[in-house]
Amino acid sequence: MANQPEVSLIDQRQPVQIISDMNAKVLTPYHDLLNKEHISTLALAQLQSENQILGAMFILSTGKPREYSEDELSFLKGLADQASLAITNARLFENVRDSRFRLQYLSKRLVEVQEAERRSMARELHDQIGQMLTGLQFSLASGKRKVSGEAQDIFIDAQEIVSNLIKQVRELSLRLLPSILEDLGLLPTLQWHFEQYSHQTGIRVDFSQSGLEDKRLPQNIEVTAYRIVQEGLTNAARYAQVNHVKVDIHLNDTLVHLVIKDTGKGFDPEKTVISRQTFGLIGMRERTMLVGGKFTVNSSPGKGTQIEAYLPLENHIERRTHVR
């Protein structure tokens, strides 16, 4: 089969052509080759898809010119049709694969942009708004010393409001992206998060791990693991109606295996995803897939929930000294 025959060689009105005149004008570019190989007859079947010529399939006969029977021509056309279908399917597959790769790339970039935006917002909240509120707190303290009586009570109330704002800004900044994750890594961040989570929700976190001590993972793996745990615990607090949650993380040379398990209310994962009732669950799955991992949810009403993620490391584990 020629990769791209001359357009003049193919008559689009004839799916199968027989050329026995080797001196035909349309064969001029191939005249020397045909003579050298003693080609006497050429049977040509078009490869086409939706009226577009893809190529051609040839049968070359040497010696005396010959005639092809209807069965032979039908067989040739059948082979050409099968080849055309295979080429078309291969091109469609390539298009689908390219589209999937582009979608994965865009999804990955979206997550990266979101994380960068969260990081920027966290720093702005902490560095700018936090500092402004702290400055306001000092100004209120200074003003309070200059007044007395009812006016002083007003300053005290204002100080309390500002103190609450400072606390909320700090907590919001940490929820967006804890600086400890960049500085110290996954294990200290998770331990800090479990403490904050239990304090805020009253839900105990039973945590076990192996292999994370003194290890730094690729940034995207650390962020992904943290976000999955963060969202999984948030869902447990919102829906599970439990007083404790179990989190297990185990690291080996090839992957991080993460499990979040509760014995609470449970749900139907398929119906939940179809109805898009929880974007958190979809987000955890997408984050896992974007790093090439595997994500599963096992749950049913009244029987608790187990979230499991496998995050591949691709041999990028780094050992670093923690900064104190």
Secondary structure, 3 states (H helix, E strand, C coil): CECCCCHHHCCCCCCEEEECCCCCHHHHHHHHHHHHCCEEEEEEEEEEECCEEEEEEEEEEECCCCCCCHHHHHHHHHHHHHHHHHHHHHHHHHHHHHHHHHHHHHHHHHHHHHHHHHHHHHHHHHHHHHHHHHHHHHHHHHHHCCCCCHHHHHHHHHHHHHHHHHHHHHHHHHHHCCHHHHHHCHHHHHHHHHHHHHHHHCCEEEEEEECCCCCECCHHHHHHHHHHHHHHHHHHHHHHCCCEEEEEEEECCCEEEEEEEECCCCCCHHHHHHHCCCHHHHHHHHHHHHCCCEEEEEECCCCCEEEEEEEECCCCCECCCCCC
